[in-house]
Amino acid sequence: MTKYFIRLKRTGCIGAVSCEAMAPKHWKLANDGKIDLINSKLIDKENDIWELEIEAKDLEKNIDAAKACPVFVIEIFDEKRNKII
């Protein structure tokens, strides 16, 4: 099964919620006005970067979410950690 990884640079988030509109299974507006990547893990505390592994069936919706982000804080990588977006 092919795996992909979503990364959120949360400090740069402005709470536009376009990602939540595109992929509500993975994105939710938090009480602080920034988006949360649901069930993700903090991988870089200093830079507030969160990561979530997803399956191929969830890839397209999350690519759409990344493209819709007005501040470009969402990145997606393939299983070999090559950047898709």
N, C-alpha and C positions, 0 to 999 in steps of 0.2 A: 504494500500500500504506500503510495506516495504521500509524503508529508510536506507541509509548508509551515513557515513561521511568520507570524505577524509581530512587528515591533511598534510600540507606541512611545514616542518621546513626549511624555505627558506634560512637562513643564511648558512646552510651546503651545499647548492646546488652548483655544479660545472659546470652546464650548459651542461651536456652530451646530453641532449634532447632525451634520450631514452623514457621517459614518453610521450613526444609529439609524437613520432613515433607510440607508442602503442595506445594512446587515444587523438588525436588532438582536439577533441571537448572540452576537459577540460584543456589542457596544451599548453602553448605558451612561446617561448623564449622571454625574455624582453630585452630591450636596455642595461641593465647592465650586461648581460651575464648569468643571472640566470633565472630559469623557473618561470612562473606565473601560478597559479591555477586559471583559468578563472572564473570570477564571485564569487570568494571566499571572505570571510570576515576575517579581521585580528582579531584573538581571543586572542593573547598574543603578545603585542607590544615589550616587553622587549626581548623575545626570537624569535621574527619574525615568529610566527606560524599562518598559514592561514588555514581556514576550509571551506569546501563546502559540502552541502547536495546533495546526488545523489539518483537516483532511481535504483531499482534492474536491470533494463535493461542496465545500465552503469557500473555495478559492475565488471564484468569479465575483460573488457578492462582496467579498472583502477587497478585491482589486477595485471594484466600483467605489467602495467606501474610501479607499486610499486616494483615488483620483478625485473624489468629491471634497476632500479635506482642503479648505482654503489656505491652511498654513503648513501643509505638507509634513505633518508629524507622524504619518503612518508609512511604514515600509513593510514589504513582503519579500520573503526569501524562499528559495526552493530548499529541498532537503540537503543539498550540497552547500548551502548558504550563499548561493548566487542571488544577487538582488534582482527581483522581478519588477518591483516598483518602489 
